[in-house]
Amino acid sequence: MTQDEQQPAGGTARTVSVGIDIGGTFSDVVAYDFASQQLFSTKVPSTPPRLFEGFMRGLEKVLETAGAQPGQIDRLIHGTTIATNAVLERKGARIGILATDGFEDVLVIGRQRRSEMYNLFIDPETPIFLAPRRRIKGIPERIGPEGEVIRPLDDDAVRSAVRELVERHQVEAIAVCYLFSFRNDDHERRTLEIIRELYPEMPVSLSSVLDPKFREYERLCVTAFDAYVRPVIANYVAELQARLHQLDTGIGLEIMQSRGGITGADTVLEKTVATILSGPAAGVIGGRYVGERAGINDLITIDIGGTSSDAALVRHGKPLIGSEGTIGNYPLRQPMIDVNTIGAGGGSIAWIDAGGGLRVGPQSAGSNPGPACYDWGGTEPTVTDASAVLGYLNPDYFAGGELRLSPDLAREAIERQVAGPLGLSVPAAAAGIHRIINARMADQLRLVSVRRGHDPRRFTLVPLGGAGPVHAGRLAEELGIASVIIPPSPGVLSAFGLLVADIEHEHSMTFAQPTDTVNLDAMGEAFDRLDEVCREKMRQDRVPLDQINVRHSCEMHYVGQSYELEVPLASLELSDATIAQLLEGFHQVHEEVYGHCNRNNQVEIVNLRSVHTHALARPQLTHEPNGRVTVEDALVARRPVYFDEFSDYVETPIYRRERLPVDQPINGPAIIEQADTTTIVYPAWQALADTLGNVHLTRLA
């Protein structure tokens, strides 16, 4: 964006950047004014299914808090779970699929894997809900494994199939996935032309554009998922842009991608599947920023909201990024931050199973009707209700006092549906709810650390989300983590992560050649094509091409292996020495991931990847210590709080976060309250505020 474009009518300078992250219960909003170097934040209830209403409500509220006008907004970045929810709730578009004749059943066959080997009644583990067999049409055509045309595309067959899909089956989008189109995309592009001739407005997803790599099932899945969410995302973005136009912001919308970079809304519509992990990715980027400022490069983030919790690992200051993720139980071959998500949050419902055991989640009360203590009509006992009963939450200061909790309603719900049936006291039942949800989230943290070969005891835990600091101490105990860092505003850190992300574009393609016979010229030409795709997307985002950082890498494996490891390429000045360095890098990564390597085995380059990044101006956060001398100055109350160590309520000091002095320890049990969250300092833990506004929790014994 040029300087002239940044000046709205009336001459008011554009100095305010806004980040909005929509969660299942609350939407988090932050605004940073670069002129005054002030950060403002707020929370508003999410408004499913019309999420854009909560978006606009949050935007207007944060502008009011900041004393800013819509015309002062410089950038507006959004983290969204629209695509994720569309898939998980089966509310995507009605799609049709065009496949190579004879390969119509790839989506049904999948990889023939069974997660439950001896379950005779297991549900299908391929995403057949995307398109039943009658909406998958075989097209006479065939591209060979080297890109040669074996059978020309039958244009008339394409026309006939498309007309049937649209007129008979009323499809809203079409996915095109032909055999070996990653080698030669002529047939897919010709198919697109024919569809455009017949139905110019029909959304179309091409596998050769979205995922030009081998393995037909995975490529078909990502293409079909893109078609499935494309109309949903397009309609949502169009509604937001129309609302922003009415508000007279004069700027475009930017959206977080699953890999942790942002792009313009118009650009993201070309590859909507890249937003599947948009919201959780923002939280990881925010957590990385907190660690970076505190000088901590190895950390585990856990974002605990009202509906779910998202865990990820950051090592050497970089989030772990996988080349293939999952959505539900289905493969989604898109590069994304390695985030593990489970249905565990403040709104998770406690219930008794058929065997009389206590369960928590994955069902959630969400924001409507919400936990019983919200008094919004919810009657099911939730984790938040348990927190209220245990005394962890201040009924008069929840969400900064904007929502007054009713502990009596929480107590009634737990008594009626948990404590009574189990023959427990209400506090014991509430403590049991917490133990169960903590155990589930601890297992989640093990999946992103121990399962990836990392010892969690060597990492610092960074909790975020409204419920993160409530559970952080217990989670750290479960994993043997001795240090926890609570950011200044953990409840809105996902939204803040949007403001510290960079514009980023990635593209990859198959390039299957052994390292000992690799064609360096062909490899260089392939990287040139990848770079041009990324540069074009940067042009669409109006990024100066001389301000781009470019990284190249190769996905490699030992010949015969089914999975690849990504290895950075030091330089595009390709030579035998470059390949030797690449080969040695692969052996090292393989040993790091799997615990062994074999330098005598033949290694194959499978895929090439190019990543282009443009760094944006980051907020310069400042923290002014309040000058108070002792922690007693921050003490605002005492109240009975239940802790497992005592199996009872104990009189506990309550501190206000913004009043904490620097480097003055607070020994648990204690509670630290702030507008967007509550931090529990459990027994045998100590809290200490630093000069950056963080609170460090340290295990004492």
C-alpha positions in Angstrom: 0.0 0.0 0.0 1.4 3.4 -1.0 1.6 6.4 1.3 -1.1 8.2 -0.6 -3.4 5.2 -0.2 -2.8 5.2 3.5 -4.3 8.7 3.8 -8.1 8.7 4.2 -10.4 11.5 3.2 -10.1 14.4 5.6 -6.3 14.0 6.0 -6.5 11.8 9.2 -3.4 9.6 9.4 -3.8 5.8 9.3 -2.0 4.7 12.4 -4.2 2.0 13.9 -3.8 -1.7 13.2 -6.6 -4.0 14.4 -6.6 -7.8 14.9 -9.8 -9.8 15.4 -9.8 -13.5 16.3 -13.2 -15.2 16.5 -13.5 -18.1 18.9 -16.3 -20.4 19.8 -17.5 -18.4 22.8 -15.8 -15.0 22.7 -14.2 -12.9 19.9 -11.0 -11.3 20.9 -10.1 -7.8 19.5 -6.9 -5.7 19.8 -6.0 -2.4 18.3 -2.5 -0.8 18.3 -2.0 2.8 17.6 1.5 3.3 16.2 1.3 7.0 16.8 0.8 6.8 20.6 2.3 3.3 20.9 -0.8 2.2 22.9 -2.5 -1.2 22.8 -6.2 -1.5 23.3 -8.2 -4.8 23.7 -11.7 -6.0 24.3 -13.8 -9.2 24.1 -17.3 -9.6 22.8 -19.5 -12.7 22.6 -19.2 -14.6 19.3 -22.4 -14.6 17.3 -22.8 -17.9 15.5 -24.1 -18.5 12.9 -23.8 -14.8 11.9 -20.2 -14.4 13.0 -19.7 -11.3 11.0 -22.0 -9.5 13.5 -19.7 -10.3 16.4 -16.8 -9.2 14.2 -18.3 -5.8 13.5 -19.4 -5.4 17.1 -15.9 -6.1 18.3 -14.4 -3.7 15.7 -16.7 -0.9 16.7 -16.1 -1.5 20.4 -12.3 -1.5 20.2 -12.3 1.7 18.1 -14.4 3.3 20.7 -12.0 2.1 23.4 -9.1 3.5 21.5 -10.8 6.7 20.7 -10.2 6.1 17.0 -12.2 6.5 13.8 -12.7 3.9 11.1 -10.7 6.1 8.7 -7.6 5.7 11.0 -7.4 2.0 10.5 -4.2 1.1 8.6 -4.6 -2.7 8.6 -7.4 -5.0 9.7 -6.3 -8.7 10.1 -8.7 -11.5 10.8 -8.2 -15.0 12.3 -11.1 -17.2 11.4 -12.4 -20.7 12.0 -15.1 -20.4 9.3 -13.4 -23.1 7.2 -12.7 -25.4 10.1 -16.3 -25.2 11.4 -17.7 -25.7 7.9 -15.9 -29.0 7.7 -16.4 -30.2 11.2 -20.1 -29.3 11.2 -20.6 -30.6 7.7 -21.9 -27.2 6.5 -19.8 -26.7 3.5 -21.0 -26.3 -0.1 -22.6 -29.0 -2.3 -19.7 -30.0 -4.6 -19.1 -32.1 -7.6 -15.8 -33.7 -8.6 -14.3 -34.3 -12.0 -11.7 -37.2 -12.0 -9.9 -39.1 -14.6 -12.1 -41.8 -16.1 -11.6 -45.0 -14.1 -10.4 -43.2 -11.0 -13.8 -42.0 -9.6 -13.5 -44.1 -6.4 -10.2 -42.7 -5.1 -12.1 -40.6 -2.5 -13.9 -43.7 -1.2 -10.9 -46.1 -1.3 -8.5 -43.7 0.4 -5.4 -45.4 2.0 -7.3 -48.4 3.4 -6.2 -47.5 6.9 -8.2 -48.3 10.0 -7.7 -46.4 13.2 -9.7 -49.1 15.1 -8.5 -52.4 13.7 -11.1 -54.6 15.4 -14.1 -52.4 15.3 -16.6 -54.0 12.9 -18.9 -51.0 12.9 -16.3 -48.3 12.3 -17.5 -45.2 10.4 -15.9 -44.5 7.0 -12.5 -42.9 7.5 -12.4 -41.1 4.2 -14.3 -37.9 3.6 -17.0 -39.4 1.5 -19.4 -36.7 2.9 -17.8 -34.2 0.5 -19.4 -35.8 -2.6 -21.3 -39.0 -2.9 -20.4 -41.3 -5.9 -23.2 -39.8 -8.1 -21.5 -36.4 -7.9 -18.1 -37.8 -8.9 -17.8 -37.9 -12.7 -15.1 -39.7 -14.7 -13.7 -37.7 -17.7 -12.0 -39.5 -20.6 -8.4 -38.1 -20.5 -5.0 -39.4 -19.4 -1.7 -37.7 -18.6 1.3 -40.1 -18.1 3.8 -40.1 -15.2 6.2 -38.0 -17.2 3.6 -35.5 -18.2 3.0 -37.0 -21.7 -0.6 -37.0 -23.1 -1.8 -40.6 -23.3 -5.4 -39.7 -24.0 -6.6 -36.2 -25.0 -9.2 -34.5 -23.0 -12.8 -35.1 -24.2 -14.2 -31.6 -24.2 -17.7 -32.8 -24.8 -17.6 -35.2 -21.9 -16.5 -32.3 -19.7 -19.5 -30.2 -20.9 -21.9 -33.1 -20.3 -20.6 -33.9 -16.8 -20.6 -30.2 -15.7 -24.1 -29.6 -17.0 -25.3 -32.7 -15.1 -23.6 -31.7 -11.9 -25.0 -28.2 -12.0 -28.5 -28.7 -13.4 -29.4 -32.1 -12.0 -27.4 -32.1 -8.7 -27.3 -28.4 -8.1 -23.7 -28.3 -7.1 -22.3 -25.0 -5.7 -18.6 -25.7 -6.5 -16.5 -28.1 -8.6 -13.2 -29.8 -7.8 -11.0 -31.0 -10.6 -8.4 -33.7 -9.9 -6.9 -35.5 -12.9 -4.2 -38.2 -12.8 -0.7 -36.8 -13.0 -1.9 -33.2 -13.4 1.0 -32.2 -11.2 3.2 -33.2 -14.2 1.1 -31.5 -16.9 -1.8 -29.3 -16.0 -3.1 -28.7 -19.5 -6.2 -30.8 -19.1 -7.2 -29.3 -15.8 -6.8 -25.8 -17.2 -8.8 -26.6 -20.3 -11.5 -28.0 -18.0 -11.6 -24.8 -16.1 -12.0 -22.9 -19.4 -15.0 -25.1 -20.3 -16.6 -24.6 -16.9 -16.1 -20.8 -17.3 -17.8 -20.9 -20.7 -20.8 -22.7 -19.3 -21.1 -21.2 -15.8 -18.9 -18.1 -15.4 -19.7 -17.7 -11.7 -19.1 -21.3 -10.7 -16.3 -21.7 -8.1 -13.7 -24.2 -9.3 -10.8 -25.8 -7.5 -7.9 -27.3 -9.5 -5.5 -29.8 -7.9 -2.7 -28.6 -10.2 -3.0 -25.1 -8.6 -3.7 -26.1 -5.0 -1.4 -29.1 -4.5 0.8 -30.0 -7.5 2.3 -33.1 -5.8 2.0 -36.8 -6.2 -0.2 -39.2 -4.2 -3.7 -39.0 -5.7 -5.8 -39.5 -2.6 -4.2 -36.7 -0.6 -4.3 -34.3 -3.6 -8.0 -35.1 -4.2 -8.8 -34.5 -0.5 -7.2 -31.1 -0.4 -8.8 -30.1 -3.7 -12.3 -31.3 -2.6 -12.0 -29.6 0.8 -11.0 -26.4 -1.0 -14.1 -26.6 -3.2 -16.2 -27.5 -0.1 -15.3 -24.4 1.9 -14.7 -22.0 -1.0 -18.3 -20.7 -1.3 -18.6 -20.5 2.5 -15.4 -18.4 2.8 -16.3 -16.3 -0.2 -19.8 -15.4 1.2 -18.3 -14.7 4.6 -15.6 -12.4 3.2 -18.1 -10.7 0.9 -20.4 -9.9 3.9 -17.5 -8.6 5.9 -16.2 -6.4 3.1 -19.7 -5.0 2.6 -20.0 -4.2 6.3 -16.5 -2.6 6.3 -17.5 -0.5 3.3 -20.6 0.7 5.2 -18.3 1.6 8.1 -16.2 3.6 5.6 -12.9 2.1 6.6 -11.4 2.5 3.1 -9.1 -0.5 3.5 -9.1 -4.2 2.6 -9.4 -7.2 4.9 -6.4 -9.4 5.6 -6.6 -13.0 6.8 -4.3 -15.3 8.7 -3.3 -18.5 6.9 -2.7 -21.9 8.5 1.1 -21.6 8.1 1.2 -18.5 10.3 1.5 -15.8 7.6 -1.2 -13.3 6.4 -2.5 -12.3 3.0 -5.2 -10.2 1.5 -8.8 -11.5 1.5 -8.9 -11.5 -2.3 -5.7 -13.5 -2.5 -6.8 -16.0 0.1 -10.0 -16.7 -2.0 -7.7 -18.4 -4.5 -6.8 -21.0 -2.0 -9.4 -21.0 0.7 -8.3 -24.3 2.2 -5.2 -22.5 3.5 -7.4 -20.9 6.2 -8.4 -24.2 7.8 -6.1 -23.5 10.8 -6.3 -19.7 10.6 -7.4 -19.0 14.2 -5.1 -21.4 16.1 -2.1 -20.3 14.1 -2.5 -16.7 15.3 -2.2 -17.8 18.9 1.1 -19.6 18.2 2.5 -16.5 16.5 1.5 -14.4 19.5 3.1 -16.9 21.9 6.3 -16.9 19.9 6.4 -13.1 20.1 6.1 -13.3 23.9 8.9 -15.7 24.1 11.0 -13.7 21.7 10.7 -10.5 23.9 11.5 -12.5 27.1 14.5 -14.2 25.5 12.9 -17.7 25.5 13.2 -19.6 22.3 11.9 -23.0 23.3 8.3 -22.9 24.5 5.0 -24.7 24.3 1.8 -22.7 23.7 -1.7 -23.7 24.8 -4.7 -21.6 23.9 -7.6 -22.5 26.1 -10.8 -20.8 25.1 -14.4 -21.5 25.6 -14.9 -24.3 23.2 -11.5 -25.9 22.4 -7.8 -25.8 23.3 -5.0 -25.5 20.8 -1.4 -26.7 21.6 1.8 -26.1 19.6 5.5 -26.2 20.1 8.0 -23.4 19.2 11.7 -24.5 19.0 14.6 -22.2 18.4 12.1 -19.4 18.0 10.2 -21.1 15.2 6.9 -22.8 15.3 7.0 -26.4 14.1 5.4 -26.5 10.6 4.1 -29.7 9.1 3.7 -30.3 5.4 0.6 -32.2 6.0 -2.1 -31.8 8.6 -5.5 -33.3 9.3 -9.0 -32.0 9.7 -11.1 -34.4 11.8 -9.6 -37.8 10.8 -9.0 -36.8 7.2 -5.7 -35.8 5.5 -5.2 -32.2 4.6 -2.0 -31.8 2.7 -1.3 -28.1 3.4 1.7 -26.6 5.2 0.4 -25.5 8.6 1.7 -24.8 12.0 1.7 -28.1 13.9 -1.3 -27.4 16.2 -3.2 -30.1 18.1 -6.8 -29.1 18.8 -9.2 -30.9 21.1 -12.7 -30.1 22.4 -11.6 -28.9 25.8 -12.3 -25.4 27.1 -14.2 -23.3 29.6 -17.5 -24.3 28.0 -16.8 -28.0 27.9 -19.8 -29.9 29.4 -19.4 -32.4 32.3 -21.5 -35.5 32.0 -21.9 -39.0 33.3 -21.4 -41.9 30.9 -23.3 -45.1 30.8 -20.8 -46.8 33.1 -21.2 -44.1 35.7 -17.9 -42.4 35.0 -17.4 -38.6 34.9 -16.6 -37.2 31.5 -15.8 -33.6 30.3 -16.3 -32.5 26.7 -15.9 -32.6 23.8 -19.5 -31.1 23.8 -19.5 -27.4 24.6 -22.0 -24.9 25.8 -20.3 -22.3 23.6 -21.5 -18.8 23.8 -25.2 -19.7 23.3 -26.5 -20.7 25.8 -23.1 -20.7 27.5 -22.1 -22.1 31.0 -24.8 -22.1 33.7 -23.1 -19.4 35.6 -23.5 -16.9 32.7 -27.2 -17.0 33.4 -27.8 -16.9 29.6 -30.1 -20.0 29.7 -27.5 -22.7 30.0 -28.2 -25.5 32.4 -25.4 -27.9 31.7 -22.4 -27.9 34.1 -19.2 -26.8 32.4 -15.5 -26.3 33.3 -16.2 -22.5 33.8 -19.0 -23.5 36.3 -16.5 -25.6 38.1 -14.0 -22.7 38.2 -16.7 -20.5 39.7 -17.6 -23.0 42.3 -13.9 -23.6 43.3 -13.5 -19.8 43.8 -11.1 -19.3 41.0 -13.2 -16.7 39.2 -14.4 -13.4 40.6 -18.1 -13.2 39.8 -18.0 -9.4 39.8 -14.8 -9.1 37.6 -15.2 -11.7 34.9 -14.3 -10.3 31.5 -13.3 -7.1 33.2 -16.7 -6.9 35.0 -18.7 -6.9 31.8 -20.3 -10.2 32.6 -21.4 -11.0 36.2 -21.3 -14.7 37.0 -23.8 -16.5 39.1 -21.9 -19.1 41.3 -25.3 -20.3 42.6 -26.4 -21.4 39.2 -23.1 -23.1 38.6 -23.4 -24.9 42.0 -27.0 -26.0 41.1 -25.9 -27.4 37.7 -23.0 -29.4 39.2 -25.1 -30.7 42.1 -27.9 -31.8 39.8 -25.9 -33.5 37.0 -22.6 -34.5 38.6 -22.3 -34.3 42.3 -25.7 -35.9 43.1 -25.4 -38.8 40.7 -21.9 -39.6 41.9 -22.5 -39.1 45.6 -20.0 -36.3 45.9 -20.0 -32.9 47.5 -20.3 -30.0 45.0 -16.7 -28.8 45.6 -15.3 -32.3 45.2 -17.3 -32.8 41.9 -16.0 -29.4 40.6 -12.4 -30.4 41.5 -13.0 -33.7 39.7 -14.1 -31.8 36.6 -10.9 -29.8 36.7 -8.7 -32.9 37.1 -10.3 -34.6 34.1 -10.0 -31.6 31.8 -6.5 -31.0 32.9 -5.6 -34.6 32.2 -7.0 -34.4 28.7 -5.1 -31.2 28.0 -1.9 -32.6 29.4 -2.2 -35.5 27.0 -2.7 -33.0 24.3 0.6 -31.3 25.3 2.4 -34.6 25.2 1.2 -35.1 21.6 3.0 -31.9 20.4 6.1 -32.5 22.5 6.9 -36.1 23.5 5.4 -37.6 20.4 7.5 -35.2 18.3 10.7 -36.3 20.2 10.9 -33.3 22.5 11.2 -33.4 26.3 8.6 -30.9 27.6 10.6 -30.4 30.8 13.1 -28.4 28.7 10.4 -25.9 27.5 8.5 -23.0 29.0 4.8 -23.2 28.9 3.0 -20.1 27.5 -0.8 -20.2 28.2 -3.2 -18.0 26.4 -6.9 -17.6 25.9 -9.3 -16.7 28.6 -8.9 -20.0 30.5 -5.2 -20.6 29.8 -3.7 -19.1 33.0 -6.4 -20.8 35.1 -5.1 -24.3 34.1 -1.4 -23.6 33.3 0.0 -24.5 36.7 -1.7 -27.9 36.8 -0.7 -28.6 33.2 2.9 -27.8 34.0 2.9 -30.1 37.0 1.5 -32.9 34.8 4.4 -32.6 32.4 7.2 -31.7 34.8 7.5 -28.2 33.3 9.1 -25.9 35.9 8.5 -22.5 34.3 5.4 -20.8 33.0 5.2 -17.3 31.4 1.9 -15.5 31.5 1.8 -12.7 28.8 0.5 -9.2 29.7 -2.8 -9.9 27.9 -3.1 -13.7 27.5 -6.9 -13.6 26.9 -6.5 -11.7 23.6 -3.0 -13.0 22.6 -4.4 -14.8 19.5 -5.8 -11.5 18.3 -2.5 -9.8 19.1 -0.6 -12.5 17.1 -2.4 -11.2 14.0 -0.6 -7.9 14.5 2.9 -9.5 14.7 2.6 -11.9 11.7 4.2 -11.3 8.4 2.8 -11.5 4.9 3.8 -14.9 3.6 3.2 -17.0 0.5 4.3 -20.6 -0.1 4.2 -22.9 -3.1 5.5 -26.4 -3.6 5.6 -29.0 -6.3 6.7 -32.6 -6.9 10.3 -33.1 -8.2 11.1 -36.7 -7.8 14.8 -37.3 -8.4 17.6 -39.2 -6.5 20.2 -36.9 -5.0 23.1 -38.7 -6.7 21.6 -38.1 -10.2 19.7 -34.9 -9.7 19.3 -32.6 -12.8 20.5 -29.3 -11.4 19.2 -27.3 -14.3 15.7 -28.8 -14.0 15.8 -28.2 -10.3 16.7 -24.5 -10.8 13.9 -24.1 -13.4 11.4 -25.7 -11.0 12.4 -23.3 -8.2 12.0 -20.4 -10.7 8.5 -21.4 -11.4 7.7 -21.7 -7.7 9.2 -18.3 -7.0 7.1 -16.7 -9.8 3.9 -18.0 -8.3 4.9 -16.6 -4.9 5.9 -13.2 -6.4 2.6 -12.9 -8.2 0.8 -13.4 -4.9 3.0 -10.7 -3.3 2.1 -8.4 -6.2 -1.6 -9.0 -5.4 -0.9 -8.0 -1.8 0.9 -4.9 -3.1 4.2 -5.8 -1.5 7.4 -4.3 -3.0 9.3 -7.2 -4.5 12.6 -5.9 -3.3 11.4 -6.3 0.3 10.9 -10.0 0.3 12.8 -12.7 2.1 12.9 -15.9 0.1 13.6 -19.4 1.5 13.8 -22.6 -0.4 13.7 -26.2 0.9 13.3 -29.8 -0.3 11.2 -32.6 1.0 13.3 -35.7 1.0 13.3 -39.3 2.1 15.3 -42.5 1.9 14.3 -44.5 -1.2 11.4 -46.7 -0.1 10.1 -44.5 2.7 6.6 -43.2 2.5 7.1 -39.9 4.4 9.3 -37.0 3.8 11.3 -34.6 5.9 11.8 -31.0 4.9 15.4 -29.7 4.7 16.4 -26.1 4.0 18.4 -25.4 0.9 21.3 -23.0 1.6 21.5 -21.4 -1.8 19.9 -21.5 -5.3 23.4 -21.4 -6.8 23.0 -25.1 -7.3 26.1 -27.3 -7.6 27.3 -30.7 -6.4 28.5 -29.0 -3.2 25.0 -27.6 -2.6 23.5 -31.1 -3.0 26.1 -32.6 -0.7 25.1 -30.0 2.0 21.4 -30.8 1.4 22.1 -34.5 1.7 24.0 -34.1 5.0 21.2 -31.8 6.3 18.7 -34.6 5.6 20.7 -37.2 7.5 20.9 -34.8 10.5 17.1 -34.0 10.4 16.3 -37.7 10.1 18.5 -38.6 13.1 16.9 -35.7 15.1 13.3 -36.8 14.3 13.7 -40.6 14.2 16.8 -41.2 16.4 18.9 -42.7 13.6 20.1 -42.2 10.0 22.0 -44.2 7.4 24.4 -42.3 5.3 24.8 -45.3 3.0 21.1 -45.3 1.9 20.1 -43.6 -1.3 18.2 -40.4 -0.7 15.5 -39.0 -3.0 14.3 -35.4 -3.4 10.5 -35.6 -3.5 9.1 -32.1 -3.4 10.4 -28.6 -3.7 9.1 -25.6 -1.7 9.5 -21.9 -1.9 8.4 -19.5 0.8 8.3 -15.7 0.4 8.0 -13.5 3.4 7.5 -9.7 3.8 8.1 -8.4 7.4 5.6 -5.8 8.5 6.1 -3.1 11.2 5.5 -4.6 14.6 3.8 -3.0 17.6 6.4 -1.6 20.0 5.0 -2.6 23.3 6.2 -0.7 26.4 5.5 -1.5 30.0 5.8 1.1 32.7 6.3 -0.5 36.1 3.7 1.0 38.4 6.2 2.0 41.1 4.5 0.2 43.9 7.0 -1.1 46.5 5.4 -4.3 47.8 3.0 -6.9 46.6 0.6 -5.8 49.4 -0.1 -2.7 47.3 -1.6 -5.1 44.7 -3.7 -7.0 47.2 -7.4 -6.3 46.6 -9.2 -9.0 48.6 -9.2 -12.4 50.1 -11.7 -15.2 49.5 -12.1 -18.9 50.0 -10.6 -20.9 47.2 -10.6 -24.7 46.8 -7.2 -26.5 46.2 -6.7 -30.2 45.9 -3.6 -30.0 48.2 -5.9 -29.1 51.1 -9.1 -30.9 49.9 -10.9 -27.9 51.1 -11.3 -24.1 50.7 -8.5 -21.9 52.1 -8.5 -18.2 52.5 -6.5 -17.0 49.5 -5.1 -13.5 48.7 -6.4 -11.9 45.5 -4.1 -9.5 43.6 -4.8 -7.1 40.7 -2.4 -7.8 37.8 -1.8 -4.1 36.8 -0.8 -3.2 40.3 2.0 -5.9 40.7 5.4 -4.5 41.4 8.4 -5.9 39.5 10.6 -8.6 41.0 8.5 -9.1 44.1 7.6 -12.8 44.5 4.1 -14.0 45.4 4.0 -17.5 46.8 1.0 -19.7 46.2 -1.8 -20.3 46.8 -2.8 -16.9 45.3 -4.9 -15.5 42.5 -4.0 -12.7 40.1 -6.9 -11.1 38.4 -7.0 -9.0 35.2 -9.7 -7.9 32.7 -9.2 -10.7 30.2 -8.2 -13.7 32.4 -7.4 -15.0 35.8 -4.0 -16.5 36.8 -4.0 -19.2 39.5 -0.8 -19.5 41.5 -1.2 -23.0 42.9 0.5 -24.2 46.1 4.3 -24.8 45.7 4.4 -22.2 42.9 5.7 -18.7 42.9 4.7 -15.7 40.7 7.0 -12.9 39.7 6.3 -9.9 37.5 9.0 -8.8 35.1 9.8 -5.4 33.5 8.1 -6.5 30.2 4.7 -7.0 31.9 4.9 -10.8 32.0 4.2 -12.8 35.1 6.6 -15.8 35.5 5.3 -18.8 37.4 8.1 -21.0 38.8 7.7 -24.4 40.5 9.3 -24.3 44.0 9.2 -28.0 44.9 
